[in-house]
Amino acid sequence: MFDALADRLNNVFRGLRGRGKITEENVGEVMREIRSALLEADVHLDVATEFCKDVQEKAIGAEVINTLKPADVMVKIVHDELAELMGPVDPKIPFVSPGPTVLLMAGLQGSGKTTTCGKMAKMLSERAKRPLMVAADLKRPAAIDQLEVLGSQINVPVYTERGHDNAVKVCRNGIKHAKKNDHDVVILDTAGRLAIDDELMGELEKVAGAVNPQQVYLVLDAMTGQDAVNTAKIFNERLELDGCILTKFDSDTRGGAALSVKRVTGKPIKFIGVGEKLDAIEEFHPQRIAGRILGMGDIVGLVEQAQKHYDEEEAKKLEGKMASGKFGLDDFLLQLKKMK
């Protein structure tokens, strides 16, 4: 997602590395280039301007000018400011006891809201929770069917009511059903529209007022750029969001929404969709994303992925096979697949 921005910033720092020392004037030049790179990445104008001002102040305060390795100091300052721009973020869900914990998912039509409900349900199931998805999108044709298909794929039940358009009633009944059937998390898939309108916001306000959810998440399409930020701002004014979920994070979009949402709305991105499969959702960590943008990689993310694919018991079995000379081509192929 941030490839173009990462390339631009790395070119800026590469130019700095060729100088033993730099002047205050050079810092100003660098900040103009960084601002240009941020604007090209579709970062909100005010956010880009304020970000560069903060970095410049800290760069001069950190005496980058008299440092023997100014580029390294600048990279560190930019990294910390990027992390601060997107954070702080606590992606943990505040589970209540007795339950169920209610998560309300809002968003425009086409943002990936229903699929994200499925991803969240799968993630919670893997964390030993017992989720129930509630099909409260009664406007879009086949929205209920889509949620039921997703539920069957991940073995998570879906509460549905057909034949009427009272979303508040469906949500209330869904939560009652969850209590009766020992579900500790309820995920409400509410209706979206192709554009923000009073009918959509009014329905969402009624649902939120009736069920008092523990978390209200706005699902945003990263590919819509600045529109995503504007959407978040309007939703937050009417609904009081707890955070955003950014979908299509694996796309080749420019990444401006990810960098702008928190500063413009005051609400952080808590989760990101990183693929089409139902396990392709991750908690959002600003420090790691800042590292990715600056070409430092995401070592912690890599370790977490490795832990998903390897367990200690399996490693011991393979170690035993190798020691006894029984490690075959099938075992080798399996290792290659997991590494990939």
C-alpha positions in Angstrom: 0.0 0.0 0.0 2.8 2.5 0.9 5.3 1.5 -1.8 5.2 4.8 -3.7 5.5 6.8 -0.4 8.2 4.6 0.9 10.3 5.0 -2.3 9.9 8.8 -2.2 11.0 9.0 1.5 13.9 6.6 1.0 15.1 8.8 -1.9 15.0 11.8 0.4 17.0 10.1 3.1 19.4 8.7 0.6 20.2 12.3 -0.5 20.9 13.2 3.1 23.2 10.3 3.7 25.6 11.7 1.1 26.3 14.7 3.4 28.5 14.8 6.4 26.6 17.6 8.0 23.5 19.6 6.9 22.3 23.1 7.5 18.9 24.4 8.8 18.3 25.3 5.1 18.8 21.7 4.1 16.3 20.5 6.7 13.8 22.9 5.2 14.4 21.4 1.7 14.0 17.9 3.0 10.7 18.8 4.7 9.4 20.3 1.4 10.1 17.0 -0.3 8.5 15.0 2.5 5.4 17.2 2.3 5.2 16.7 -1.4 5.5 13.0 -1.0 2.7 12.9 1.6 0.4 15.0 -0.6 1.1 12.6 -3.5 0.1 9.8 -1.2 -3.3 11.5 -0.8 -2.6 12.6 2.8 -4.9 15.4 4.0 -3.4 18.8 3.3 -3.7 20.0 6.9 -2.3 16.8 8.2 0.7 16.9 5.8 1.5 20.5 6.7 1.2 20.0 10.5 3.3 16.8 10.3 6.1 18.5 8.4 6.1 21.4 10.9 6.4 19.1 13.8 9.2 17.1 12.2 11.1 20.2 11.3 10.8 21.6 14.9 12.1 18.3 16.4 14.8 18.0 13.8 16.3 21.4 14.7 15.7 20.7 18.4 17.5 17.3 18.1 20.5 19.1 16.6 20.4 17.1 13.4 22.4 20.0 11.9 25.5 19.2 13.9 25.2 15.4 13.8 27.6 13.3 11.9 24.8 11.0 10.6 21.9 13.4 10.0 20.0 11.0 7.8 19.7 8.4 10.6 18.5 11.0 13.1 15.9 12.3 10.6 14.7 8.8 9.9 14.1 8.2 13.6 12.3 11.5 14.0 10.1 10.9 11.0 9.4 7.3 12.2 8.3 8.5 15.6 6.1 11.3 14.2 4.4 8.8 11.7 3.7 6.5 14.6 2.2 9.4 16.6 0.2 10.6 13.6 -1.6 7.2 13.4 -1.7 6.4 17.1 -1.8 5.7 19.9 -4.0 2.7 19.3 -5.3 0.0 21.6 -6.9 -2.6 19.3 -8.1 -4.7 22.3 -11.8 -5.3 22.4 -13.2 -4.5 25.9 -15.2 -7.7 26.6 -17.9 -7.4 29.3 -19.0 -10.0 31.8 -21.8 -11.1 31.9 -22.0 -10.8 28.1 -22.6 -10.6 25.3 -20.1 -8.0 24.1 -21.8 -6.1 21.3 -19.8 -4.8 18.3 -21.6 -2.6 15.8 -20.2 -2.5 12.3 -21.1 0.6 10.2 -20.0 1.7 6.8 -20.9 2.7 3.3 -22.1 0.1 0.8 -19.1 -1.6 -1.0 -16.6 -0.9 1.8 -16.3 -4.6 2.7 -18.4 -4.3 5.9 -20.1 -7.7 5.7 -16.9 -9.5 4.8 -15.2 -7.7 7.7 -17.9 -9.1 10.0 -16.9 -12.6 8.9 -13.2 -11.8 9.4 -13.9 -10.5 12.9 -16.0 -13.5 13.8 -13.3 -15.9 12.6 -10.6 -14.0 14.5 -12.7 -14.0 17.7 -13.4 -17.8 17.3 -9.7 -18.4 17.1 -9.3 -16.5 20.4 -11.7 -18.9 22.2 -14.8 -16.6 21.9 -18.3 -17.8 20.8 -19.4 -15.1 18.4 -22.9 -14.7 16.8 -23.3 -12.5 13.7 -26.6 -10.6 13.3 -27.8 -9.8 9.8 -29.2 -6.3 10.4 -28.6 -5.0 6.8 -32.2 -5.3 5.6 -31.8 -2.9 2.7 -29.3 -4.4 0.4 -30.5 -7.4 -1.7 -28.8 -10.7 -0.7 -27.0 -9.0 2.3 -28.5 -11.6 4.7 -27.6 -14.5 2.3 -24.0 -13.2 2.0 -23.6 -13.2 5.8 -25.1 -16.7 6.1 -22.6 -18.0 3.5 -19.7 -16.4 5.4 -21.0 -17.9 8.7 -21.2 -21.4 7.2 -17.6 -21.0 5.9 -16.2 -20.2 9.4 -18.7 -22.2 11.4 -20.2 -19.2 13.1 -24.0 -19.0 13.5 -25.9 -16.1 12.0 -29.2 -14.6 13.4 -31.6 -13.5 10.7 -35.1 -12.2 10.3 -36.7 -11.8 6.9 -39.8 -10.1 5.7 -39.5 -6.7 7.5 -37.2 -3.7 7.6 -36.9 -3.0 11.3 -33.2 -3.2 12.0 -33.6 -2.2 15.7 -35.9 -5.1 16.3 -33.5 -7.5 14.6 -30.5 -6.3 16.7 -32.5 -6.5 19.9 -33.7 -10.0 19.1 -30.3 -11.1 18.0 -28.8 -10.1 21.3 -31.6 -11.9 23.2 -30.8 -15.0 21.1 -27.1 -14.7 21.9 -27.8 -14.6 25.6 -30.1 -17.7 25.4 -27.5 -19.7 23.4 -24.4 -18.7 25.4 -22.7 -16.5 22.8 -20.3 -14.1 24.4 -19.8 -11.7 21.4 -22.5 -10.3 19.0 -21.4 -8.7 15.7 -24.1 -6.5 14.2 -23.9 -6.1 10.4 -25.8 -2.9 9.8 -27.0 -1.4 6.5 -24.8 0.8 4.3 -25.6 3.2 1.5 -23.8 4.3 -1.6 -23.6 7.7 0.0 -24.1 9.2 3.4 -27.8 10.3 4.0 -30.1 11.1 6.9 -32.0 7.8 6.6 -28.8 5.7 7.0 -27.5 7.8 9.9 -30.9 7.9 11.6 -31.2 4.1 11.4 -27.7 3.6 12.8 -28.4 6.1 15.7 -31.5 4.2 16.6 -29.7 0.8 16.6 -26.8 2.2 18.7 -29.3 3.8 21.1 -31.3 0.6 21.5 -28.5 -1.9 22.0 -25.7 0.3 23.6 -22.8 -1.5 21.8 -19.4 -1.8 23.6 -17.6 -0.9 20.3 -18.8 1.0 17.2 -16.5 0.3 14.2 -16.6 2.2 10.9 -15.4 0.0 8.0 -13.6 2.1 5.4 -12.3 1.3 2.0 -8.7 2.3 1.8 -8.9 2.7 -2.0 -11.3 5.7 -1.6 -8.5 7.9 -0.2 -9.6 11.3 1.1 -13.3 10.3 0.7 -12.6 7.7 3.4 -11.4 10.4 5.8 -14.4 12.6 5.1 -16.8 9.7 5.6 -15.2 8.9 9.0 -15.6 12.5 10.0 -19.3 12.6 9.2 -20.0 9.2 10.8 -18.1 10.2 14.0 -20.1 13.4 14.3 -23.4 11.4 14.3 -22.4 8.1 15.9 -19.4 8.5 18.2 -17.1 5.9 16.8 -14.6 3.8 18.9 -12.4 3.2 15.9 -12.1 2.4 12.2 -11.3 -0.8 10.3 -9.5 -0.1 7.0 -10.2 -2.7 4.3 -8.1 -3.4 1.1 -4.9 -2.6 2.9 -3.1 -5.0 0.6 -4.1 -2.9 -2.5 -1.8 -0.6 -4.4 -3.7 2.5 -3.1 -1.6 5.4 -2.0 -2.3 5.1 1.8 -3.4 8.7 2.5 -6.5 7.5 4.4 -4.4 5.4 6.9 -2.2 8.4 7.6 -5.0 11.0 7.9 -7.9 9.3 9.7 -6.7 9.6 13.3 -5.6 13.3 13.0 -8.8 14.4 11.2 -11.4 12.4 13.2 -9.6 11.7 16.5 -10.5 8.1 16.1 -7.8 5.5 15.4 -7.7 2.6 12.9 -8.0 -0.5 15.1 -7.9 -3.3 12.5 -6.8 -3.7 8.8 -8.0 -6.1 6.1 -5.0 -7.4 4.4 -6.5 -9.8 1.8 -9.7 -11.4 0.6 -9.6 -14.6 2.7 -11.5 -14.6 6.0 -8.3 -14.9 8.1 -6.8 -11.8 6.4 -7.4 -9.3 9.2 -4.8 -7.8 11.6 -4.6 -5.5 14.5 -3.3 -2.1 13.5 0.0 -1.1 15.1 1.2 2.4 14.2 4.9 1.7 15.1 5.0 -1.3 12.7 3.3 0.6 9.9 5.7 3.5 10.3 8.5 1.0 10.0 7.0 -0.4 6.8 6.7 3.1 5.3 10.3 3.8 6.0 11.5 0.5 4.6 12.4 -1.0 8.0 10.1 -3.9 7.6 7.8 -5.4 10.2 9.8 -8.0 12.1 7.1 -8.4 14.8 4.4 -9.0 12.2 6.7 -11.6 10.5 7.2 -13.4 13.8 3.4 -13.5 14.4 2.8 -14.9 10.9 5.5 -17.6 11.6 3.9 -18.5 14.9 0.5 -19.0 13.2 2.1 -21.6 10.8 4.4 -23.4 13.2 3.9 -24.9 16.6 6.5 -26.3 19.0 5.1 -29.8 19.0 5.3 -30.1 15.2 8.8 -28.7 15.3 9.9 -31.3 17.8 8.4 -34.1 15.6 10.3 -32.8 12.5 13.5 -32.6 14.6 13.1 -36.2 15.6 12.5 -37.2 11.9 15.7 -35.5 10.9 17.7 -37.1 13.7 16.5 -40.5 12.7 16.9 -40.0 9.0 13.2 -40.2 8.2 12.7 -36.6 7.0 11.3 -37.1 3.5 10.5 -35.0 0.5 6.9 -34.6 1.6 8.1 -33.1 4.9 10.5 -30.8 3.0 7.6 -29.7 0.7 5.5 -28.9 3.7 8.3 -26.7 5.2 8.6 -24.8 1.9 4.9 -24.2 1.8 4.8 -22.9 5.3 7.9 -20.7 4.7 6.1 -19.2 1.6 
